[in-house]
């Protein structure tokens, strides 16, 4: 089997030769013998175009870099995937202005401001620009206020949506891809699909934000309080998100080069939301998107890093085929328990956590790998992956130990 065949078999349960090993890269510092050069510099930190529309990288990363990362992993016998981020549309009648306010008036930092003019009124988004150095390889805070960005949440002074009166305007800022976005995505996918066929790798498209978008737009407290105190307004907001996410999912699932459609859900667990709120808003939303993917013959994946034991059954009922992640560290979900709850009914990804690599010995890391494979490999629907990514501070020695242990169990 090549990498794509192995991963497709894991997604469908049709029978792999051995469980795939994959690793998402979020600034991972690769060893020198795996690096390449571009424009006179060594590309030593690895990323993925999954991050394209939601993060600012500290250095350039393009599609050719994605291709080189795939080749590098494949040279080690490790499976890899190509990630594509699906664009969204915006009402052409929307206009915005960016500005920066200097420190003062009780604010220790400059404040980045983006003001939107929409057919439904004005929206203002204000975020502190803290400018700290997070270290080599980590994503950086942009010098403007994007619609969606993790930096906006803790640094927000004035979130974009602060009450029911701001919800209608959101429908002009986040909507299904228009003609320009569809054309750009299709052109991008032509290059992706050609490489994927040549190298035998699968392609997964990130097409939906769901609850993550609500938190990006309102902050954690604002989103939760709106859902609890003014549920009809939150329902209207979530309908806007679902319409846009559905349009993005339709575009991705209809493309013949896409194998899996994925929704991110890092902010969608019971750490933030009650099961009742998730049942009302999130799971019908997931069912809608999974239905679109399935109608086009594609699998649907979802990311949930905590609360999987409590919510995994609902995700399966909603139509999720691939569940990122089984995490025995931050979620405390033992691989044996994951097998008991979900084994064979959904493809489980994870089994080990990348934080264990720092300070871990090859022996301890090998034990973690063997435990995960012994529990889940025989289900036919397991992908071994360090949760949830390899970061700039992830030591190569730990990754190497995973690869060796995985090969030893094949």
KEKE-3310 file (N, C-alpha, C; in steps of 0.2 Angstrom, whole numbers, plus 5000, padded with zeros to 4 digits):
npx = (5004:5002:5004:4992:4983:4984:4980:4967:4961:4962:4953:4941:4940:4943:4954:4970:4988:4996:4994:4993:5006:5006:5009:5005:5012:5017:5026:5037:5054:5064:5076:5093:5096:5085:5080:5077:5082:5077:5076:5089:5089:5089:5075:5069:5059:5044:5028:5010:4998:4985:4985:4983:4973:4971:4982:4997:5012:5029:5038:5040:5029:5024:5015:5024:5033:5025:5024:5038:5039:5031:5038:5049:5045:5040:5052:5057:5048:5037:5019:5010:4999:4991:4986:4973:4966:4950:4943:4933:4918:4914:4903:4903:4899:4904:4916:4932:4942:4958:4967:4979:4980:4990:4998:4991:4979:4977:4980:4993:4998:4999:4984:4976:4964:4950:4938:4922:4911:4895:4881:4872:4875:4888:4903:4915:4932:4944:4960:4973:4990:5002:5015:5025:5039:5038:5046:5057:5050:5037:5020:5015:5008:4998:4999:4987:4969:4963:4948:4947:4957:4968:4975:4967:4958:4962:4968:4959:4950:4938:4927:4922:4908:4897:4884:4867:4863:4874:4874:4867:4875:4886:4883:4887:4900:4906:4903:4897:4909:4912:4912:4925:4932:4929:4935:4949:4951:4949:4959:4970:4968:4970:4984:4987:4981:4987:5000:4997:4992:5004:5013:5006:4998:4985:4972:4966:4953:4950:4936:4927:4922:4913:4909:4922:4923:4913:4919:4931:4925:4918:4925:4928:4920:4910:4904:4899:4890:4881:4875:4869:4861:4854:4848:4841:4847:4860:4857:4854:4866:4874:4867:4871:4885:4884:4878:4889:4899:4894:4893:4907:4911:4904:4910:4923:4920:4915:4925:4936:4949:4949:4949:4945:4935:4936:4932:4937:4937:4943:4938:4926:4922:4916:4924:4921:4907:4890:4883:4869:4869:4878:4871:4860:4865:4878:4879:4868:4873:4885:4880:4874:4885:4892:4883:4884:4897:4896:4886:4894:4902:4913:4923:4920:4928:4932:4938:4942:4949:4947:4936:4931:4927:4915:4908:4910:4901:4890:4896:4898:4885:4881:4887:4901:4916:4930:4939:4948:4954:4962:4967:4978:4984:4981:4967:4965:4961:4962:4969:4964:4952:4946:4946:4936:4925:4923:4930:4932:4920:4922:4935:4949:4961:4977:4983:4995:5004:5012:5019:5025:5037:5047:5060:5056:5062:5068:5064:5052:5044:5043:5036:5023:5019:5018:5008:4997:4996:4994:4981:4973:4976:4971:4958:4956:4954:4963:4974:4990:4996:5005:4998:4993:5000:5017:5028:5038:5046:5046:5056:5067:5073:5063:5053:5059:5060:5047:5045:5053:5049:5036:5038:5044:5033:5026)
npy = (4994:5011:5028:5035:5025:5017:5026:5029:5017:5016:5026:5021:5008:4997:4988:4989:4987:4990:5001:5018:5031:5047:5065:5081:5097:5111:5122:5114:5110:5103:5090:5093:5085:5083:5095:5108:5120:5136:5150:5155:5152:5140:5130:5126:5125:5117:5118:5118:5120:5120:5130:5141:5152:5156:5159:5169:5166:5165:5165:5163:5151:5139:5131:5123:5120:5113:5101:5097:5094:5083:5074:5073:5067:5055:5049:5044:5034:5037:5041:5054:5069:5080:5096:5107:5123:5130:5144:5158:5168:5186:5199:5210:5223:5226:5236:5240:5248:5250:5253:5260:5262:5272:5267:5271:5280:5270:5259:5248:5244:5246:5247:5238:5241:5237:5242:5239:5243:5238:5232:5230:5238:5245:5237:5235:5230:5227:5225:5221:5224:5215:5210:5201:5190:5175:5165:5156:5150:5149:5154:5171:5187:5196:5212:5218:5216:5201:5193:5180:5173:5166:5174:5185:5182:5181:5194:5203:5218:5224:5214:5207:5204:5208:5208:5204:5214:5215:5203:5202:5209:5201:5191:5197:5197:5184:5172:5159:5153:5164:5167:5171:5166:5152:5150:5152:5142:5130:5131:5130:5117:5110:5109:5103:5091:5085:5083:5075:5063:5059:5057:5048:5052:5057:5069:5082:5093:5108:5114:5121:5130:5132:5130:5136:5147:5155:5158:5164:5176:5182:5180:5170:5171:5180:5172:5161:5167:5173:5162:5156:5166:5173:5164:5163:5173:5168:5157:5162:5168:5156:5150:5158:5155:5141:5142:5148:5139:5127:5131:5132:5118:5111:5116:5110:5096:5093:5094:5083:5080:5080:5071:5069:5079:5091:5098:5110:5109:5114:5123:5117:5109:5101:5108:5121:5122:5117:5101:5102:5114:5111:5100:5107:5116:5113:5099:5097:5105:5099:5087:5092:5096:5084:5077:5084:5081:5067:5065:5068:5057:5058:5057:5063:5072:5077:5088:5086:5089:5087:5080:5069:5057:5059:5065:5059:5049:5056:5063:5053:5049:5060:5059:5059:5053:5052:5054:5066:5069:5054:5056:5053:5061:5076:5075:5064:5051:5035:5023:5011:5012:5021:5011:5003:5011:5016:5009:5003:5009:5022:5031:5032:5044:5048:5044:5045:5058:5073:5081:5072:5069:5078:5076:5063:5046:5035:5022:5024:5032:5022:5013:5020:5021:5007:5003:5010:5005:4992:4992:4998:4996:4984:4986:4991:5004:5015:5028:5032:5046:5060:5070:5087:5091:5093:5104:5119:5117:5103:5089:5082:5069:5063:5062:5053:5042:5038:5035:5024:5015:5013:5007:4995:4988:4985)
npz = (5000:4996:5004:5003:5001:5012:5022:5018:5019:5033:5036:5031:5037:5029:5029:5032:5028:5039:5053:5049:5052:5056:5057:5062:5058:5067:5066:5069:5072:5061:5059:5053:5042:5035:5030:5018:5005:5001:4992:4995:5009:5023:5026:5040:5050:5050:5043:5039:5027:5032:5041:5034:5033:5046:5054:5056:5050:5055:5045:5027:5020:5008:4995:4988:4999:5007:4999:4999:5013:5013:5005:5013:5025:5019:5015:5026:5028:5034:5035:5027:5024:5013:5018:5015:5016:5016:5007:5012:5008:5007:5008:4994:4997:5009:5018:5026:5038:5044:5059:5072:5089:5100:5115:5131:5142:5152:5145:5142:5130:5112:5102:5091:5078:5069:5059:5052:5039:5035:5026:5036:5046:5057:5063:5076:5080:5092:5097:5108:5104:5109:5106:5110:5110:5105:5103:5092:5077:5081:5078:5075:5081:5071:5062:5061:5063:5060:5055:5060:5072:5084:5093:5095:5105:5119:5119:5116:5117:5113:5107:5091:5089:5101:5106:5103:5094:5085:5077:5065:5055:5054:5045:5033:5033:5034:5024:5012:5000:4986:4968:4965:4976:4974:4962:4964:4974:4966:4957:4965:4970:4959:4957:4970:4969:4958:4963:4974:4967:4961:4971:4979:4991:5003:5003:5014:5017:5026:5031:5039:5054:5065:5082:5086:5078:5084:5097:5093:5087:5098:5110:5124:5136:5131:5121:5127:5137:5129:5122:5134:5140:5130:5120:5108:5100:5099:5092:5080:5076:5075:5065:5054:5054:5051:5038:5031:5033:5028:5014:5011:5014:5004:4993:4995:4996:4984:4976:4966:4970:4984:4998:5011:5022:5034:5050:5062:5080:5092:5102:5106:5116:5132:5141:5139:5135:5139:5138:5134:5127:5116:5111:5106:5096:5091:5087:5077:5067:5064:5059:5047:5039:5039:5031:5019:5015:5014:5004:4993:4993:5001:5016:5033:5045:5062:5074:5091:5106:5120:5131:5124:5128:5134:5123:5111:5107:5103:5092:5083:5080:5074:5062:5060:5054:5056:5070:5077:5093:5100:5116:5128:5137:5139:5138:5146:5141:5141:5130:5129:5135:5125:5115:5120:5120:5107:5097:5081:5076:5072:5065:5074:5079:5085:5101:5107:5115:5110:5120:5129:5123:5127:5138:5139:5137:5124:5128:5136:5127:5117:5124:5126:5112:5109:5117:5113:5100:5102:5108:5099:5085:5080:5077:5065:5061:5065:5067:5071:5079:5085:5097:5099:5088:5081:5088:5089:5100:5101:5103:5091:5094:5101:5092:5083:5091:5091:5078:5076:5086:5081:5068:5073:5077:5067)
capx = (5000:5005:5002:4985:4979:4984:4976:4960:4959:4960:4946:4935:4940:4943:4959:4976:4993:4998:4991:4997:5009:5006:5011:5004:5018:5015:5032:5042:5060:5066:5084:5096:5097:5078:5078:5079:5084:5073:5078:5095:5089:5087:5068:5070:5053:5039:5021:5005:4993:4980:4985:4984:4969:4970:4988:5002:5018:5035:5042:5036:5028:5019:5013:5030:5035:5020:5026:5044:5038:5028:5044:5054:5042:5040:5059:5058:5043:5031:5014:5009:4993:4991:4980:4971:4961:4945:4942:4926:4916:4912:4899:4907:4897:4908:4922:4934:4948:4963:4971:4982:4980:4995:4997:4988:4973:4976:4982:5000:5000:4996:4978:4974:4957:4947:4931:4919:4905:4891:4874:4868:4878:4895:4906:4922:4936:4950:4964:4980:4996:5007:5022:5030:5043:5036:5052:5058:5046:5030:5016:5016:5003:4998:4999:4980:4964:4959:4942:4948:4964:4968:4978:4962:4954:4964:4970:4953:4947:4932:4926:4918:4901:4896:4878:4862:4863:4879:4874:4865:4881:4891:4882:4890:4908:4907:4898:4899:4913:4909:4915:4932:4935:4929:4940:4955:4952:4949:4966:4975:4967:4973:4991:4988:4979:4992:5006:4994:4992:5011:5016:5002:4996:4978:4971:4960:4951:4948:4931:4922:4924:4908:4910:4928:4921:4909:4924:4935:4921:4915:4928:4926:4914:4905:4900:4895:4885:4876:4872:4865:4857:4850:4849:4839:4852:4866:4855:4855:4873:4876:4864:4876:4891:4882:4878:4895:4903:4891:4896:4914:4911:4901:4916:4928:4918:4913:4932:4938:4955:4949:4947:4942:4933:4937:4930:4940:4933:4947:4934:4919:4921:4913:4928:4917:4900:4886:4880:4863:4870:4881:4865:4855:4868:4884:4878:4864:4877:4890:4876:4873:4891:4894:4879:4886:4903:4894:4883:4899:4906:4919:4923:4920:4932:4931:4944:4940:4955:4945:4929:4929:4923:4908:4904:4911:4895:4886:4899:4897:4878:4880:4890:4908:4919:4937:4939:4954:4960:4962:4973:4979:4987:4977:4960:4965:4957:4966:4968:4960:4945:4944:4944:4930:4919:4922:4934:4929:4914:4924:4942:4952:4968:4981:4986:5001:5004:5019:5022:5028:5043:5052:5061:5055:5067:5066:5060:5046:5040:5041:5030:5017:5018:5016:5002:4992:4995:4991:4974:4968:4978:4967:4951:4957:4952:4967:4980:4994:4998:5006:4992:4990:5005:5024:5029:5045:5050:5046:5063:5068:5074:5056:5049:5063:5059:5040:5045:5057:5044:5030:5041:5045:5027:5022)
capy = (5000:5018:5031:5036:5019:5015:5031:5028:5011:5018:5030:5017:5001:4992:4984:4992:4983:4992:5007:5024:5036:5054:5070:5088:5101:5118:5125:5109:5111:5097:5089:5096:5081:5083:5101:5110:5127:5140:5157:5156:5150:5134:5129:5121:5124:5114:5120:5115:5125:5120:5136:5147:5157:5158:5161:5172:5162:5169:5164:5160:5144:5139:5124:5119:5118:5107:5096:5095:5091:5076:5070:5072:5061:5048:5047:5040:5028:5040:5043:5061:5071:5087:5100:5113:5127:5132:5151:5160:5174:5192:5204:5215:5230:5227:5240:5241:5253:5248:5259:5258:5267:5271:5266:5277:5279:5264:5253:5248:5241:5248:5244:5237:5242:5236:5245:5237:5246:5233:5234:5230:5243:5246:5233:5237:5224:5230:5220:5223:5221:5214:5210:5197:5186:5168:5160:5154:5145:5150:5159:5178:5191:5200:5219:5220:5212:5197:5190:5174:5172:5164:5180:5190:5180:5184:5201:5207:5224:5225:5209:5210:5203:5209:5207:5202:5219:5214:5197:5202:5211:5195:5188:5200:5196:5177:5168:5154:5156:5167:5165:5172:5161:5145:5149:5152:5135:5125:5132:5128:5110:5107:5108:5099:5084:5082:5081:5069:5057:5057:5054:5043:5055:5059:5076:5083:5100:5111:5118:5123:5133:5130:5134:5140:5154:5159:5160:5170:5182:5185:5179:5164:5173:5183:5167:5157:5171:5174:5156:5155:5171:5175:5158:5165:5177:5164:5152:5166:5168:5149:5149:5162:5151:5135:5143:5149:5132:5123:5133:5130:5111:5110:5117:5105:5090:5092:5093:5076:5079:5080:5064:5070:5086:5091:5104:5111:5110:5115:5126:5115:5103:5102:5113:5127:5122:5112:5096:5105:5119:5107:5096:5112:5120:5110:5092:5097:5109:5094:5083:5095:5096:5077:5075:5086:5077:5060:5065:5068:5051:5059:5056:5069:5072:5082:5089:5087:5087:5086:5078:5064:5051:5061:5068:5055:5045:5061:5064:5047:5049:5066:5057:5060:5046:5052:5058:5069:5065:5051:5059:5050:5066:5082:5073:5058:5046:5029:5020:5005:5015:5023:5005:5000:5016:5018:5005:5000:5012:5028:5031:5036:5047:5050:5038:5048:5066:5076:5084:5067:5068:5082:5072:5056:5041:5031:5017:5027:5033:5016:5010:5023:5019:5000:5003:5013:5001:4985:4993:5001:4994:4978:4989:4993:5011:5019:5032:5034:5053:5064:5075:5087:5093:5094:5111:5121:5114:5096:5087:5077:5063:5060:5059:5048:5036:5036:5031:5017:5010:5011:5002:4989:4985:4984)
capz = (5000:4997:5010:5002:5001:5019:5026:5016:5023:5040:5037:5030:5040:5024:5030:5030:5030:5046:5055:5047:5057:5053:5062:5060:5060:5069:5068:5071:5070:5058:5059:5047:5036:5032:5028:5011:5005:4997:4991:4999:5016:5025:5028:5046:5053:5046:5045:5035:5024:5036:5045:5029:5034:5053:5058:5053:5051:5056:5039:5022:5019:5002:4993:4987:5005:5009:4995:5002:5019:5012:5003:5019:5029:5015:5015:5033:5029:5038:5031:5027:5021:5011:5020:5011:5019:5011:5009:5013:5005:5010:5004:4991:5000:5015:5018:5032:5039:5050:5063:5078:5094:5104:5122:5135:5145:5155:5141:5141:5123:5106:5101:5084:5077:5062:5059:5046:5037:5032:5025:5042:5052:5059:5068:5078:5083:5094:5100:5110:5101:5114:5103:5114:5106:5108:5101:5085:5074:5083:5075:5077:5081:5065:5063:5060:5066:5056:5057:5064:5074:5091:5096:5096:5110:5126:5119:5114:5121:5110:5102:5085:5091:5108:5108:5098:5089:5080:5074:5058:5051:5053:5039:5027:5034:5034:5020:5008:4995:4980:4962:4966:4980:4971:4956:4967:4977:4961:4954:4970:4970:4953:4959:4975:4966:4954:4967:4978:4963:4959:4977:4983:4997:5004:5004:5018:5017:5032:5028:5044:5060:5070:5088:5086:5076:5089:5102:5089:5086:5104:5116:5127:5140:5127:5117:5132:5140:5124:5122:5140:5142:5124:5116:5101:5096:5098:5087:5074:5075:5073:5058:5049:5054:5047:5031:5028:5034:5023:5007:5011:5014:4998:4988:4996:4995:4977:4972:4965:4973:4991:5001:5018:5024:5042:5054:5068:5085:5098:5107:5106:5121:5138:5145:5138:5134:5142:5133:5131:5122:5111:5108:5102:5091:5087:5083:5071:5063:5061:5054:5041:5036:5037:5026:5013:5013:5012:4998:4988:4993:5005:5023:5037:5051:5067:5079:5098:5110:5127:5132:5119:5131:5135:5117:5105:5104:5099:5086:5079:5078:5069:5055:5060:5052:5058:5076:5080:5094:5106:5119:5134:5142:5141:5139:5150:5138:5140:5123:5131:5136:5118:5111:5123:5119:5100:5093:5075:5074:5070:5064:5080:5077:5091:5105:5111:5115:5109:5126:5132:5120:5130:5144:5138:5135:5119:5130:5138:5121:5114:5128:5124:5106:5109:5121:5108:5094:5105:5110:5093:5078:5077:5075:5058:5060:5069:5064:5076:5078:5091:5098:5092:5083:5083:5089:5089:5106:5101:5101:5086:5097:5103:5085:5080:5095:5089:5071:5077:5089:5076:5063:5076:5079:5060)
cpx = (5004:5002:4994:4981:4978:4979:4968:4957:4958:4954:4940:4934:4940:4949:4966:4982:4996:4995:4996:5000:5009:5008:5010:5010:5015:5022:5038:5048:5063:5074:5087:5096:5090:5076:5080:5080:5079:5075:5084:5095:5087:5080:5069:5064:5048:5032:5016:5000:4986:4979:4984:4979:4967:4976:4992:5009:5024:5040:5038:5035:5022:5018:5019:5033:5031:5023:5033:5043:5035:5034:5048:5051:5042:5047:5061:5053:5037:5026:5013:5002:4995:4985:4979:4965:4956:4943:4934:4924:4915:4908:4903:4905:4901:4914:4925:4940:4952:4966:4974:4982:4986:4994:4995:4981:4971:4978:4989:5003:4997:4989:4977:4967:4956:4940:4928:4912:4901:4884:4869:4871:4886:4897:4913:4925:4942:4953:4971:4985:5002:5014:5027:5033:5041:5041:5052:5054:5039:5026:5016:5009:5003:4997:4992:4976:4961:4953:4942:4955:4964:4971:4972:4958:4956:4966:4964:4951:4940:4931:4922:4911:4901:4889:4873:4862:4868:4879:4872:4871:4886:4890:4885:4898:4910:4902:4901:4904:4910:4913:4923:4936:4935:4934:4947:4956:4953:4956:4971:4974:4970:4981:4992:4986:4984:4998:5003:4994:4999:5014:5012:5000:4988:4978:4965:4959:4948:4943:4926:4925:4920:4909:4916:4927:4918:4914:4928:4931:4919:4919:4925:4919:4909:4900:4896:4889:4879:4872:4867:4860:4852:4851:4847:4844:4858:4864:4856:4862:4876:4873:4869:4882:4890:4882:4884:4899:4900:4893:4903:4915:4909:4907:4921:4926:4917:4920:4934:4945:4955:4946:4944:4940:4933:4935:4934:4936:4937:4943:4927:4918:4917:4917:4924:4910:4896:4884:4874:4864:4873:4875:4861:4858:4873:4882:4873:4869:4882:4886:4875:4879:4893:4889:4881:4892:4900:4890:4888:4904:4912:4918:4923:4924:4931:4936:4941:4945:4953:4938:4926:4925:4916:4904:4905:4905:4891:4889:4898:4890:4877:4884:4898:4912:4926:4937:4946:4952:4958:4968:4973:4982:4982:4970:4960:4961:4962:4964:4964:4953:4942:4942:4937:4924:4918:4926:4930:4923:4916:4932:4945:4959:4971:4984:4992:5001:5011:5023:5026:5035:5049:5054:5060:5061:5064:5062:5053:5041:5038:5036:5023:5015:5015:5009:4996:4991:4992:4983:4970:4970:4973:4960:4951:4955:4956:4973:4984:4997:4999:5001:4996:4994:5012:5026:5036:5049:5049:5053:5063:5069:5068:5052:5053:5061:5052:5041:5048:5052:5038:5033:5042:5039:5023:5022)
cpy = (5006:5022:5033:5030:5017:5020:5030:5022:5012:5022:5026:5010:4996:4987:4987:4986:4984:4999:5013:5027:5042:5059:5077:5092:5108:5121:5121:5110:5104:5096:5091:5092:5080:5090:5102:5117:5130:5147:5159:5154:5143:5134:5124:5120:5122:5116:5116:5120:5124:5127:5142:5153:5159:5159:5165:5169:5167:5169:5162:5153:5143:5132:5120:5116:5112:5101:5093:5092:5084:5072:5068:5066:5055:5045:5042:5034:5031:5042:5051:5063:5078:5090:5106:5117:5131:5139:5152:5166:5180:5196:5209:5222:5231:5231:5240:5246:5250:5254:5256:5263:5266:5269:5272:5276:5273:5258:5254:5246:5245:5244:5244:5237:5240:5238:5243:5241:5240:5236:5234:5234:5242:5241:5235:5231:5228:5225:5223:5220:5221:5213:5206:5192:5179:5163:5158:5148:5145:5155:5166:5182:5196:5207:5222:5215:5207:5195:5185:5173:5171:5170:5185:5188:5183:5191:5206:5212:5224:5219:5211:5209:5203:5209:5205:5207:5218:5208:5198:5204:5206:5192:5191:5199:5189:5174:5163:5157:5158:5165:5166:5167:5154:5145:5148:5145:5130:5125:5129:5120:5107:5105:5103:5092:5081:5079:5074:5063:5055:5054:5049:5046:5057:5066:5077:5091:5102:5116:5122:5125:5132:5134:5138:5147:5158:5162:5165:5176:5186:5184:5173:5166:5176:5177:5163:5161:5172:5168:5154:5160:5174:5170:5159:5169:5173:5159:5156:5167:5161:5147:5152:5157:5145:5136:5144:5142:5127:5124:5131:5122:5108:5110:5112:5098:5088:5092:5086:5075:5079:5073:5064:5077:5086:5098:5104:5112:5111:5118:5124:5109:5105:5106:5119:5127:5116:5107:5099:5110:5116:5103:5101:5114:5116:5104:5093:5101:5103:5089:5086:5095:5089:5075:5078:5082:5070:5060:5065:5062:5052:5058:5063:5068:5078:5082:5090:5085:5085:5084:5073:5059:5053:5063:5063:5051:5050:5063:5059:5047:5055:5064:5058:5053:5046:5057:5060:5072:5060:5053:5057:5055:5071:5080:5067:5052:5040:5026:5014:5007:5017:5017:5003:5004:5016:5014:5002:5004:5019:5027:5035:5038:5049:5044:5040:5055:5068:5079:5078:5066:5072:5078:5065:5052:5037:5025:5019:5028:5027:5012:5013:5021:5011:4999:5005:5008:4994:4986:4994:4998:4989:4980:4990:5000:5015:5022:5034:5041:5056:5069:5081:5089:5092:5101:5113:5118:5106:5093:5081:5070:5059:5057:5053:5041:5033:5032:5024:5012:5008:5006:4995:4985:4983:4976)
cpz = (5000:5003:5009:5003:5009:5023:5024:5019:5030:5041:5035:5034:5035:5024:5027:5031:5037:5047:5053:5053:5053:5059:5059:5062:5061:5071:5070:5068:5068:5059:5053:5041:5032:5029:5021:5011:5000:4997:4996:5006:5017:5028:5034:5050:5048:5048:5040:5033:5027:5040:5041:5031:5041:5057:5053:5055:5052:5050:5034:5022:5013:5000:4991:4994:5008:5005:4998:5009:5018:5010:5009:5023:5025:5015:5021:5033:5032:5033:5032:5023:5018:5014:5016:5015:5014:5012:5010:5009:5010:5005:5001:4994:5006:5014:5025:5032:5045:5053:5069:5083:5098:5111:5126:5137:5148:5151:5140:5134:5118:5105:5094:5083:5070:5063:5052:5045:5033:5030:5031:5048:5052:5064:5069:5081:5085:5099:5102:5106:5106:5112:5106:5109:5109:5106:5094:5083:5076:5079:5078:5077:5075:5067:5061:5063:5061:5059:5062:5066:5082:5095:5098:5103:5117:5125:5117:5119:5119:5105:5096:5086:5098:5110:5102:5092:5083:5076:5067:5053:5050:5047:5033:5027:5033:5030:5016:5002:4989:4974:4962:4970:4977:4966:4959:4970:4972:4958:4959:4970:4964:4954:4965:4973:4962:4958:4971:4974:4962:4965:4981:4990:4997:5005:5009:5018:5023:5030:5033:5051:5066:5076:5089:5083:5081:5095:5099:5089:5093:5110:5119:5131:5136:5124:5122:5135:5135:5123:5128:5141:5136:5119:5108:5097:5095:5092:5080:5071:5072:5066:5053:5048:5050:5040:5027:5028:5029:5016:5006:5010:5007:4993:4989:4994:4988:4973:4972:4969:4981:4993:5007:5019:5032:5044:5060:5074:5092:5103:5107:5111:5127:5143:5144:5138:5137:5137:5130:5126:5115:5107:5103:5096:5087:5083:5077:5065:5060:5057:5048:5036:5034:5031:5019:5010:5011:5006:4992:4988:4997:5013:5027:5043:5056:5072:5086:5103:5117:5127:5127:5122:5132:5128:5111:5102:5100:5092:5081:5076:5073:5062:5055:5059:5055:5064:5078:5087:5100:5110:5126:5139:5143:5142:5144:5148:5137:5133:5124:5131:5129:5114:5113:5120:5111:5095:5087:5072:5071:5070:5070:5078:5084:5094:5109:5110:5115:5115:5130:5129:5124:5137:5144:5135:5129:5122:5133:5132:5118:5118:5126:5117:5105:5112:5116:5103:5096:5106:5104:5086:5075:5075:5068:5056:5065:5065:5070:5075:5085:5092:5101:5086:5085:5082:5089:5094:5106:5099:5096:5089:5099:5097:5083:5084:5093:5083:5072:5081:5085:5071:5067:5078:5072:5059)
residu = (UNK:UNK:UNK:UNK:UNK:UNK:UNK:UNK:UNK:UNK:UNK:UNK:UNK:UNK:UNK:UNK:UNK:UNK:UNK:UNK:UNK:UNK:UNK:UNK:UNK:UNK:UNK:UNK:UNK:UNK:UNK:UNK:UNK:UNK:UNK:UNK:UNK:UNK:UNK:UNK:UNK:UNK:UNK:UNK:UNK:UNK:UNK:UNK:UNK:UNK:UNK:UNK:UNK:UNK:UNK:UNK:UNK:UNK:UNK:UNK:UNK:UNK:UNK:UNK:UNK:UNK:UNK:UNK:UNK:UNK:UNK:UNK:UNK:UNK:UNK:UNK:UNK:UNK:UNK:UNK:UNK:UNK:UNK:UNK:UNK:UNK:UNK:UNK:UNK:UNK:UNK:UNK:UNK:UNK:UNK:UNK:UNK:UNK:UNK:UNK:UNK:UNK:UNK:UNK:UNK:UNK:UNK:UNK:UNK:UNK:UNK:UNK:UNK:UNK:UNK:UNK:UNK:UNK:UNK:UNK:UNK:UNK:UNK:UNK:UNK:UNK:UNK:UNK:UNK:UNK:UNK:UNK:UNK:UNK:UNK:UNK:UNK:UNK:UNK:UNK:UNK:UNK:UNK:UNK:UNK:UNK:UNK:UNK:UNK:UNK:UNK:UNK:UNK:UNK:UNK:UNK:UNK:UNK:UNK:UNK:UNK:UNK:UNK:UNK:UNK:UNK:UNK:UNK:UNK:UNK:UNK:UNK:UNK:UNK:UNK:UNK:UNK:UNK:UNK:UNK:UNK:UNK:UNK:UNK:UNK:UNK:UNK:UNK:UNK:UNK:UNK:UNK:UNK:UNK:UNK:UNK:UNK:UNK:UNK:UNK:UNK:UNK:UNK:UNK:UNK:UNK:UNK:UNK:UNK:UNK:UNK:UNK:UNK:UNK:UNK:UNK:UNK:UNK:UNK:UNK:UNK:UNK:UNK:UNK:UNK:UNK:UNK:UNK:UNK:UNK:UNK:UNK:UNK:UNK:UNK:UNK:UNK:UNK:UNK:UNK:UNK:UNK:UNK:UNK:UNK:UNK:UNK:UNK:UNK:UNK:UNK:UNK:UNK:UNK:UNK:UNK:UNK:UNK:UNK:UNK:UNK:UNK:UNK:UNK:UNK:UNK:UNK:UNK:UNK:UNK:UNK:UNK:UNK:UNK:UNK:UNK:UNK:UNK:UNK:UNK:UNK:UNK:UNK:UNK:UNK:UNK:UNK:UNK:UNK:UNK:UNK:UNK:UNK:UNK:UNK:UNK:UNK:UNK:UNK:UNK:UNK:UNK:UNK:UNK:UNK:UNK:UNK:UNK:UNK:UNK:UNK:UNK:UNK:UNK:UNK:UNK:UNK:UNK:UNK:UNK:UNK:UNK:UNK:UNK:UNK:UNK:UNK:UNK:UNK:UNK:UNK:UNK:UNK:UNK:UNK:UNK:UNK:UNK:UNK:UNK:UNK:UNK:UNK:UNK:UNK:UNK:UNK:UNK:UNK:UNK:UNK:UNK:UNK:UNK:UNK:UNK:UNK:UNK:UNK:UNK:UNK:UNK:UNK:UNK:UNK:UNK:UNK:UNK:UNK:UNK:UNK:UNK:UNK:UNK:UNK:UNK:UNK:UNK:UNK:UNK:UNK:UNK:UNK:UNK:UNK:UNK:UNK:UNK:UNK:UNK:UNK:UNK:UNK:UNK:UNK:UNK:UNK:UNK:UNK:UNK:UNK:UNK:UNK:UNK:UNK:UNK:UNK:UNK:UNK:UNK)
# end
